[in-house]
């Protein structure tokens, strides 16, 4: 949480997709904004993992933490319900997006670089029904939350992710044998905002 500000290192924001089409939005540390295929985004992240004195703050818009009930069943996190709507980490497209994020992170780790990488989860959800997603806009929205643009969202600490019926919050990467801890969540709250600087 202490590093969730613009001056804490280089930032890269990724709206994770899992397709040969341009389904991954990526906003790089130099401000370059692009939409890439899964393979293209994975390759670019691996390149960013090379040695550098500046830490890399990596924001993946994918479920990077999980909640389980006392009997071990998946339950929603505190951020995954708005009124009657839910966007649980363990249902629907969230599972596919997590698999994509795991492959991306694995490619970065296999570079064996010495660069410090700090992991953050991005959460851009509860969009208006019938409105097509814009991966480039979503990564800009995530950046605006970190840059503290008023009215854009908030950063949720790991200990605030536990829902009332959850007994345990864990890293989703545990299933891959990588317990990377539970990262803070960069939560976009305003869906109709204009991205700063555009």
N, C-alpha and C positions, 0 to 999 in steps of 0.2 A: 504493500500500500504506500509506503514511503517513497517509492520510485515512480508513482503514477502521476508524473507531471512532465511537461515538455522538455525540461532541461536535464533529465536524468540519463540521457544517452540518445542513441539513434532509435527512431521509431519506424516500424513497418506494420501496416494494417492490412489484413487479408480477409476478404469475404470469401470463405471457403466454398468451392464447388467441386464436383466429382464428375467431370465430363471432358470429352475431347473438344467440345465447343468452348467458347470463351465464357466460362461460368465462374471464374475467380476474379474478383476485384482486388487490386493491390495498389496501395499507396506507399511508396518507398521513402526512405529517409531524405532523399534529395528533392522530394515533392512530386516526383514523377507518378502519374496516375494512369493505370492501365487495366485492361481486362484480358486475362490470359486463360488458356486451357489449364486443366489440372496439371498436366506434365510441364507446361511452361511455368506455372506458379511454383511447382515443387523445385524445378531447376533454379529459378531465381532465388528462392529462399535458401537453397544450398549454397549459392554463390555469396549471399549476404552473411552466411555463417563463418566465413573465413576470418582469419586472425585480424583483430583490430583492438586498439586500446579502448575504444568507446563501446560500452555495453549495447546490446541490441534488445530493445523492448519489442517483443513479438506479440501482436494481437491477432488471434485467430477467432473468427466469428463462427464458432462451433462449440458444442457442449464439452467443456474440459473438466467439469466436475459432475458428480452424481450424488443422489441421496437415496438411502435405503431405510426401510422400516426396521423395527426391532427383530422381525422374523426374516430379514434379508431380501425382501421384495423391493423393486424399484418404486420410488415415490417422487413426486415433483419437488423442485427446489422452490424457495420462497419467491423468486423472481418470475416464475413460470405461469402465473395466473393473474389475469386482469379481468375482473368481473366474472362473467361466465366463460370467457376464453381461456384456453390453456395451450402452452407450447412446451411440452415436457421433453426433457433431455433423452428419454428412452423410447420415444414414439416417433413414427413417421419419418420424415426426411432427416431428422436430427441424427439418427443412427448412421445414415450414409455420410453425412457431413463429418461426423466424428471419425469415421474410417479414413476419409480424405485427409483430415487434419493429422491423424496418426502417421500416414505415409509421408506427409510433408515434413513433420517434425523428425521422423526417422532419417530422411534424406539430409537434414541439417546436422543431426548427430553423427552420421556416418562420415562427415567431412573431417571429424576429429580436430576441429579448430580450437583455439584457446580463447575465443571471444566469449564473454559472458552473455548468455541469452536469458532474458527475463520473460516469463510467459504470462500473458493476460488473456482472458476470454472476452470476446466481444459478443454482445447480445442485441441484435437488431430484429425485433419481432413485433407481432401484433400490428402488422401493416393493414391498411384498408383492403378489404376483399375486392378482388377484381383488378387491382393495380399491379402491373408487372414490376418485378424487382429490378432495381438498377444497382448492379454490383459496385460501380464506381461511386455512386451517390452514398451507398451504405458505408464504404470505408471512410469517406469524407465525414459522415456523421459520427463515426467512432472517433476520428481524430478531433472533431470539435468538442467532444466530451472531455478528452484528455487535455485539450487546450483551454478548457473551462469557458467555452462560449455559453453565455447564459441561456437557460431554457432547453439545452440539448440533451441532458441526461445526468447520470451520476455514476460514481464508481462504488461498487458494492464490495465490502470486505468479505473474505472467505467465511468468517464466522457468522455472517448475516444470511448465508444461503440456506441454512437449515430451515425446513418447513416444520409446522407443528407436529406432523405425523412422521417426521424423519428421526431415526436414531443415530444415523451416521452420514457424514458428508465425506466423499473421497474423490481422489483424482480418477478421471475416466481412464487414464493411461495405466492404471493398475492392471487392467485386463491384458495389457501388452508386456507386463513385467517392468514397467517404468513408473514408479511412484514419484511423480514430479511435484507433488503437493497440490493443494487446491489454490488456484490463482484467483486474484481479484477479478470481478466482472465489470467491464465497461458497458453500461446499460444505456442504450439510446431510448429516450422517452418521447421525444417530439418527432412525429413522422412527417409533418408537413413543413419542416424548416427548410431554409435555403442554406446550403453549405457555405461556410465562411470563405470569402476570397473568390467566389465564383459568381 
